[in-house]
Amino acid sequence: MRVRITSPARTAVNCFKFRNKIGIDVAVEALKDYRRLRKGTVGALWQQADRLRMSKVIRPYWDAMSSRTRKTSDATRFSYGAPLG
């Protein structure tokens, strides 16, 4: 069996492409790992997503992870007694 070696961005996008076969939870975990482990650039991810026509599928998950990160960082900033404003 031949297996092609691809980039981390392509792997994350392929997980979304085949999400019905492998499960959406695996695809989301691949996207989280790509972002958390800094396996590649954001530009490389979106380039592959555009190329494989997965941008509209990945966008809601990416945005949800981005907004969750911002809320967490805001909460920790204010939880240490820093003045508001």
BAPA-479654 format. One record per residue: residue number from 1; y, z negated, x negated of N, C-alpha, C in turn. Coordinates in pm, 1 decimal, always signed. Layout:
num=NUM	nY=Y	nZ=Z	nX=X	caY=Y	caZ=Z	caX=X	cY=Y	cZ=Z	cX=X .
...
END
This chain:
num=1	nY=-117.2	nZ=+0.0	nX=-84.5	caY=+0.0	caZ=+0.0	caX=+0.0	cY=+123.9	cZ=+0.0	cX=-89.2 .
num=2	nY=+215.2	nZ=+88.0	nX=-61.6	caY=+340.2	caZ=+94.9	caX=-136.8	cY=+444.6	cZ=+6.6	cX=-70.7 .
num=3	nY=+512.5	nZ=-69.4	nX=-153.6	caY=+619.3	caZ=-156.2	caX=-105.7	cY=+744.4	cZ=-120.3	cX=-184.0 .
num=4	nY=+849.9	nZ=-91.7	nX=-112.9	caY=+975.8	caZ=-56.7	caX=-178.5	cY=+1054.0	cZ=-182.4	cX=-211.2 .
num=5	nY=+1110.2	nZ=-184.5	nX=-329.9	caY=+1196.4	caZ=-293.9	caX=-371.3	cY=+1338.6	cZ=-257.7	cX=-330.7 .
num=6	nY=+1401.1	nZ=-344.8	nX=-253.7	caY=+1536.9	caZ=-317.5	caX=-206.0	cY=+1628.4	cZ=-433.3	cX=-245.3 .
num=7	nY=+1752.7	nZ=-419.9	nX=-208.1	caY=+1851.1	caZ=-524.6	caX=-237.6	cY=+1839.1	cZ=-637.6	cX=-134.7 .
num=8	nY=+1893.1	nZ=-754.6	nX=-167.7	caY=+1892.9	caZ=-864.2	caX=-69.9	cY=+1967.0	cZ=-827.5	cX=+59.7 .
num=9	nY=+2074.4	nZ=-750.1	nX=+48.0	caY=+2148.7	caZ=-708.6	caX=+167.7	cY=+2061.1	cZ=-621.1	cX=+256.7 .
num=10	nY=+1990.4	nZ=-528.3	nX=+196.3	caY=+1902.5	caZ=-439.8	caX=+272.7	cY=+1790.7	cZ=-520.1	cX=+338.5 .
num=11	nY=+1737.7	nZ=-618.4	nX=+269.3	caY=+1631.7	caZ=-701.4	caX=+325.3	cY=+1680.9	cZ=-777.9	cX=+447.6 .
num=12	nY=+1799.6	nZ=-837.4	nX=+438.5	caY=+1854.6	caZ=-911.9	caX=+551.9	cY=+1877.9	cZ=-819.8	cX=+671.6 .
num=13	nY=+1930.3	nZ=-701.4	nX=+646.0	caY=+1955.0	caZ=-605.4	caX=+754.5	cY=+1822.9	cZ=-555.9	cX=+813.4 .
num=14	nY=+1724.2	nZ=-531.0	nX=+728.7	caY=+1593.6	caZ=-488.0	caX=+778.5	cY=+1529.4	cZ=-593.3	cX=+867.4 .
num=15	nY=+1553.8	nZ=-719.2	nX=+838.7	caY=+1501.2	caZ=-825.2	caX=+924.7	cY=+1557.3	cZ=-812.2	cX=+1066.3 .
num=16	nY=+1683.4	nZ=-776.1	nX=+1077.3	caY=+1741.6	caZ=-754.5	caX=+1210.4	cY=+1691.2	cZ=-625.0	cX=+1272.0 .
num=17	nY=+1668.1	nZ=-526.0	nX=+1189.8	caY=+1617.1	caZ=-398.2	caX=+1240.3	cY=+1478.7	cZ=-417.5	cX=+1302.8 .
num=18	nY=+1397.0	nZ=-502.5	nX=+1242.2	caY=+1261.6	caZ=-525.9	caX=+1290.9	cY=+1248.2	cZ=-662.4	cX=+1358.3 .
num=19	nY=+1356.6	nZ=-710.4	nX=+1417.1	caY=+1359.4	caZ=-844.2	caX=+1475.8	cY=+1260.8	cZ=-859.2	cX=+1590.9 .
num=20	nY=+1229.4	nZ=-750.2	nX=+1662.0	caY=+1133.5	caZ=-761.7	caX=+1772.5	cY=+991.0	cZ=-779.1	cX=+1722.1 .
num=21	nY=+964.3	nZ=-734.7	nX=+1600.2	caY=+830.5	caZ=-749.2	caX=+1543.4	cY=+813.2	cZ=-881.0	cX=+1468.6 .
num=22	nY=+917.5	nZ=-924.0	nX=+1397.0	caY=+905.1	caZ=-1044.7	caX=+1314.7	cY=+965.1	cZ=-1167.9	cX=+1380.6 .
num=23	nY=+1046.5	nZ=-1148.5	nX=+1481.8	caY=+1109.4	caZ=-1259.6	caX=+1552.7	cY=+1255.0	cZ=-1276.6	cX=+1512.0 .
num=24	nY=+1337.8	nZ=-1307.0	nX=+1608.8	caY=+1480.9	caZ=-1321.6	caX=+1584.1	cY=+1508.3	cZ=-1442.5	cX=+1495.0 .
num=25	nY=+1423.9	nZ=-1545.6	nX=+1503.5	caY=+1444.4	caZ=-1663.6	caX=+1419.8	cY=+1428.6	cZ=-1630.7	cX=+1271.3 .
num=26	nY=+1337.6	nZ=-1539.7	nX=+1238.1	caY=+1320.7	caZ=-1497.5	caX=+1098.9	cY=+1442.8	cZ=-1418.1	cX=+1052.8 .
num=27	nY=+1494.3	nZ=-1331.9	nX=+1140.6	caY=+1611.9	caZ=-1251.9	caX=+1106.5	cY=+1734.3	cZ=-1340.0	cX=+1084.2 .
num=28	nY=+1753.5	nZ=-1436.9	nX=+1170.1	caY=+1867.9	caZ=-1526.9	caX=+1156.3	cY=+1854.0	cZ=-1610.5	cX=+1028.7 .
num=29	nY=+1733.7	nZ=-1655.2	nX=+999.3	caY=+1710.6	caZ=-1732.6	caX=+877.1	cY=+1737.5	cZ=-1648.8	cX=+752.7 .
num=30	nY=+1701.3	nZ=-1520.3	nX=+757.1	caY=+1729.8	caZ=-1431.1	caX=+644.1	cY=+1880.0	cZ=-1415.8	cX=+624.1 .
num=31	nY=+1953.8	nZ=-1405.2	nX=+733.2	caY=+2098.9	caZ=-1393.9	caX=+723.3	cY=+2160.3	cZ=-1523.5	cX=+669.7 .
num=32	nY=+2110.2	nZ=-1637.0	nX=+715.5	caY=+2158.3	caZ=-1766.0	caX=+664.7	cY=+2131.5	cZ=-1779.6	cX=+515.6 .
num=33	nY=+2011.3	nZ=-1741.8	nX=+473.0	caY=+1977.1	caZ=-1750.3	caX=+331.0	cY=+2063.1	cZ=-1656.7	cX=+248.0 .
num=34	nY=+2087.8	nZ=-1537.5	nX=+298.7	caY=+2172.8	caZ=-1441.4	caX=+227.0	cY=+2310.4	cZ=-1501.4	cX=+202.9 .
num=35	nY=+2361.6	nZ=-1565.8	nX=+304.6	caY=+2494.8	caZ=-1624.9	caX=+294.3	cY=+2495.4	cZ=-1753.6	cX=+211.1 .
num=36	nY=+2399.6	nZ=-1840.8	nX=+236.9	caY=+2395.2	caZ=-1971.5	caX=+170.1	cY=+2364.0	cZ=-1959.4	cX=+21.4 .
num=37	nY=+2269.9	nZ=-1873.7	nX=-12.8	caY=+2228.6	caZ=-1858.7	caX=-152.1	cY=+2312.9	cZ=-1757.9	cX=-229.4 .
num=38	nY=+2407.7	nZ=-1697.1	nX=-159.7	caY=+2496.7	caZ=-1597.8	caX=-220.8	cY=+2418.8	cZ=-1491.7	cX=-297.0 .
num=39	nY=+2324.9	nZ=-1431.6	nX=-225.7	caY=+2239.0	caZ=-1329.9	caX=-284.7	cY=+2310.3	cZ=-1196.8	cX=-304.9 .
num=40	nY=+2422.4	nZ=-1177.8	nX=-239.8	caY=+2498.0	caZ=-1054.5	caX=-251.8	cY=+2634.1	cZ=-1071.2	cX=-187.6 .
num=41	nY=+2710.4	nZ=-964.5	nX=-189.1	caY=+2844.9	caZ=-970.2	caX=-134.0	cY=+2843.5	cZ=-941.1	cX=+15.8 .
num=42	nY=+2949.5	nZ=-982.6	nX=+80.0	caY=+2965.3	caZ=-953.1	caX=+222.8	cY=+2978.8	cZ=-802.7	cX=+242.9 .
num=43	nY=+3050.7	nZ=-738.0	nX=+150.7	caY=+3068.5	caZ=-592.8	caX=+159.7	cY=+2936.8	cZ=-517.8	cX=+151.7 .
num=44	nY=+2846.9	nZ=-563.3	nX=+65.4	caY=+2716.2	caZ=-498.3	caX=+52.0	cY=+2634.9	cZ=-514.1	cX=+180.0 .
num=45	nY=+2645.4	nZ=-632.0	nX=+242.1	caY=+2573.2	caZ=-655.2	caX=+367.4	cY=+2622.0	cZ=-560.9	cX=+475.7 .
num=46	nY=+2754.7	nZ=-550.7	nX=+491.1	caY=+2808.3	caZ=-465.5	caX=+597.6	cY=+2788.7	cZ=-317.7	cX=+567.0 .
num=47	nY=+2785.7	nZ=-281.7	nX=+441.7	caY=+2757.3	caZ=-142.4	caX=+406.4	cY=+2614.9	cZ=-105.4	cX=+450.1 .
num=48	nY=+2520.0	nZ=-193.2	nX=+421.9	caY=+2382.5	caZ=-168.0	caX=+464.6	cY=+2369.5	cZ=-173.0	cX=+616.8 .
num=49	nY=+2441.0	nZ=-265.4	nX=+679.5	caY=+2436.0	caZ=-276.3	caX=+825.5	cY=+2490.0	cZ=-149.3	cX=+890.5 .
num=50	nY=+2598.1	nZ=-95.8	nX=+838.3	caY=+2652.8	caZ=+30.0	caX=+890.8	cY=+2555.3	cZ=+144.7	cX=+867.9 .
num=51	nY=+2498.2	nZ=+148.1	nX=+750.2	caY=+2406.4	caZ=+256.2	caX=+714.4	cY=+2282.5	cZ=+257.4	cX=+803.7 .
num=52	nY=+2232.8	nZ=+138.4	nX=+838.6	caY=+2113.6	caZ=+127.7	caX=+922.6	cY=+2146.1	cZ=+106.6	cX=+1070.4 .
num=53	nY=+2274.9	nZ=+116.3	nX=+1104.7	caY=+2322.0	caZ=+103.6	caX=+1243.1	cY=+2286.6	cZ=-30.7	cX=+1305.4 .
num=54	nY=+2307.7	nZ=-135.6	nX=+1229.4	caY=+2278.0	caZ=-270.0	caX=+1275.9	cY=+2401.9	cZ=-358.4	cX=+1282.9 .
num=55	nY=+2519.6	nZ=-303.4	nX=+1258.3	caY=+2642.8	caZ=-383.8	caX=+1255.4	cY=+2666.8	cZ=-458.4	cX=+1385.8 .
num=56	nY=+2651.3	nZ=-389.5	nX=+1497.8	caY=+2676.9	caZ=-452.4	caX=+1627.2	cY=+2573.3	cZ=-558.4	cX=+1660.7 .
num=57	nY=+2455.6	nZ=-546.5	nX=+1603.8	caY=+2350.6	caZ=-645.8	caX=+1628.4	cY=+2375.5	cZ=-771.1	cX=+1544.5 .
num=58	nY=+2415.4	nZ=-751.8	nX=+1418.9	caY=+2433.1	caZ=-863.9	caX=+1326.5	cY=+2563.5	cZ=-938.1	cX=+1350.4 .
num=59	nY=+2668.0	nZ=-868.1	nX=+1393.7	caY=+2802.7	caZ=-926.0	caX=+1405.7	cY=+2807.6	cZ=-1058.7	cX=+1482.4 .
num=60	nY=+2745.8	nZ=-1071.2	nX=+1600.2	caY=+2755.1	caZ=-1200.2	caX=+1672.0	cY=+2694.6	cZ=-1317.0	cX=+1594.7 .
num=61	nY=+2585.6	nZ=-1292.3	nX=+1524.1	caY=+2522.3	caZ=-1399.3	caX=+1446.4	cY=+2608.9	cZ=-1437.3	cX=+1327.0 .
num=62	nY=+2667.9	nZ=-1337.1	nX=+1262.2	caY=+2755.9	caZ=-1362.7	caX=+1147.1	cY=+2878.6	cZ=-1441.5	cX=+1191.6 .
num=63	nY=+2938.3	nZ=-1400.1	nX=+1303.2	caY=+3056.8	caZ=-1468.8	caX=+1354.2	cY=+3024.8	cZ=-1613.1	cX=+1393.6 .
num=64	nY=+2908.6	nZ=-1634.2	nX=+1453.7	caY=+2869.7	caZ=-1769.9	caX=+1492.7	cY=+2853.3	cZ=-1858.2	cX=+1369.9 .
num=65	nY=+2794.0	nZ=-1804.6	nX=+1264.1	caY=+2778.8	caZ=-1882.8	caX=+1140.9	cY=+2914.2	cZ=-1909.2	cX=+1077.2 .
num=66	nY=+3004.7	nZ=-1813.1	nX=+1083.5	caY=+3137.0	caZ=-1829.9	caX=+1024.3	cY=+3217.5	cZ=-1935.0	cX=+1099.1 .
num=67	nY=+3213.2	nZ=-1932.3	nX=+1230.8	caY=+3290.7	caZ=-2029.6	caX=+1307.8	cY=+3232.5	cZ=-2169.3	cX=+1292.3 .
num=68	nY=+3101.1	nZ=-2180.9	nX=+1280.7	caY=+3037.3	caZ=-2310.9	caX=+1261.9	cY=+3076.9	cZ=-2369.8	cX=+1127.4 .
num=69	nY=+3087.3	nZ=-2287.4	nX=+1024.2	caY=+3127.2	caZ=-2333.2	caX=+892.0	cY=+3270.6	cZ=-2383.4	cX=+893.9 .
num=70	nY=+3359.9	nZ=-2310.4	nX=+960.5	caY=+3499.6	caZ=-2351.3	caX=+968.3	cY=+3513.9	cZ=-2483.1	cX=+1041.5 .
num=71	nY=+3443.8	nZ=-2499.8	nX=+1153.8	caY=+3453.1	caZ=-2623.8	caX=+1231.1	cY=+3402.5	cZ=-2741.5	cX=+1149.0 .
num=72	nY=+3296.2	nZ=-2721.6	nX=+1075.1	caY=+3241.3	caZ=-2828.8	caX=+992.9	cY=+3339.4	cZ=-2869.0	cX=+884.9 .
num=73	nY=+3401.2	nZ=-2771.8	nX=+818.7	caY=+3494.5	caZ=-2805.5	caX=+711.2	cY=+3619.2	cZ=-2873.7	cX=+766.5 .
num=74	nY=+3666.3	nZ=-2833.9	nX=+884.9	caY=+3780.9	caZ=-2900.5	caX=+946.8	cY=+3745.8	cZ=-3044.2	cX=+982.8 .
num=75	nY=+3625.1	nZ=-3064.9	nX=+1034.9	caY=+3583.9	caZ=-3199.1	caX=+1075.9	cY=+3573.2	cZ=-3291.5	cX=+955.0 .
num=76	nY=+3520.5	nZ=-3242.4	nX=+845.2	caY=+3506.9	caZ=-3328.7	caX=+728.3	cY=+3643.1	cZ=-3357.0	cX=+666.4 .
num=77	nY=+3733.9	nZ=-3263.2	nX=+675.4	caY=+3867.2	caZ=-3284.8	caX=+618.2	cY=+3940.2	cZ=-3397.1	cX=+690.2 .
num=78	nY=+3922.9	nZ=-3403.5	nX=+824.3	caY=+3994.0	caZ=-3503.3	caX=+902.1	cY=+3916.7	cZ=-3634.3	cX=+915.0 .
num=79	nY=+3790.6	nZ=-3634.7	nX=+879.8	caY=+3713.0	caZ=-3756.1	caX=+897.3	cY=+3739.8	cZ=-3858.9	cX=+787.4 .
num=80	nY=+3804.3	nZ=-3820.0	nX=+681.0	caY=+3830.7	caZ=-3911.0	caX=+570.8	cY=+3967.1	cZ=-3978.1	cX=+580.1 .
num=81	nY=+4026.1	nZ=-3974.8	nX=+697.1	caY=+4151.5	caZ=-4043.2	caX=+718.4	cY=+4273.2	cZ=-3966.2	cX=+669.3 .
num=82	nY=+4256.8	nZ=-3836.1	nX=+645.9	caY=+4372.0	caZ=-3755.2	caX=+604.7	cY=+4466.9	cZ=-3744.3	cX=+723.7 .
num=83	nY=+4595.9	nZ=-3750.6	nX=+698.9	caY=+4691.0	caZ=-3741.4	caX=+809.6	cY=+4686.0	cZ=-3603.1	cX=+874.7 .
num=84	nY=+4700.5	nZ=-3602.0	nX=+1004.1	caY=+4703.7	caZ=-3476.5	caX=+1076.6	cY=+4841.9	cZ=-3412.6	cX=+1060.3 .
num=85	nY=+4840.1	nZ=-3282.8	nX=+1035.5	caY=+4967.5	caZ=-3212.9	caX=+1030.8	cY=+5013.4	cZ=-3172.9	cX=+898.1 .
END
